[in-house]
Amino acid sequence: MGDILELIQTRRTIKSFDGKFVSWSNIAQILDAGRHAPSCGNVQNWKFIVVIEPTIKQQVAEAAYEQYEIAMAGVLIVICAEPEKAERYYGVRGERLYTVQNCAAAAQNMLLEAHSLGLGSCWIGAFDEDKLKQILSIPDEIRPQSIIAVGYAKEVPDKPPKYPLEPIVYFHRWRNRIRDPAKYCYDLAVLIRRKVDSATGFVKGTAQSVVDKAQGVAESFKKKED
């Protein structure tokens, strides 16, 4: 099985789409990735609304505080939550926290699957919820969580800066850092580089020592000859 880390590292948030049609097979694969996300107690309390009609995409974009650029995406997928399902088993925490986590996991799966298919995507969380519910006829008890715009990227932005591991990873308790995260996280590339540098330094030092000794011997013989 291939390492998914490369997909995670190379995925970008796409803000500009070229309007090309996204095939049904690709849309189906993205939706399938979403439904395979983890959820609390496997309640799977989500529903996905697929929007491809240009007029409705435009309305959804307007409800997303006039982010009209997403209307050019081939498809908009609105991830909706069923909070009551999680509340039934986990109470208020299930309704207010686990439900959000479940839908976020589904969203991330969709983003990564879209990227694996050569498509660009954007996770939109800013929208007028009441307006979006009205446009898509979403019942009162259902809450839209995010809009996933998927399409062919007109341009791909550069990788944004990310924090290194050292300032964001603690061990055993808050703010307890370690001196060498690469060693603990078994970062082979870093460890091998260190070994190579160490070996190179040792070889250079040994070679210089041999040269110095040879020069010392040569000078000693020369003095005897003189």
GIGI-V572354 format. One record per helix or strand. SS is the DSSP state (H for helix, E for strand). FROM is the first residue (numbers start at 1). TO is the last residue. If there is no record, write none. Layout:
SS/FROM/TO  SS/FROM/TO
This chain:
H/5/10  E/13/13  E/17/17  H/24/35  H/40/42  E/46/51  H/54/63  H/68/72  E/75/81  H/83/116  E/120/124  H/129/135  E/143/151  E/153/153  H/181/184  H/188/225
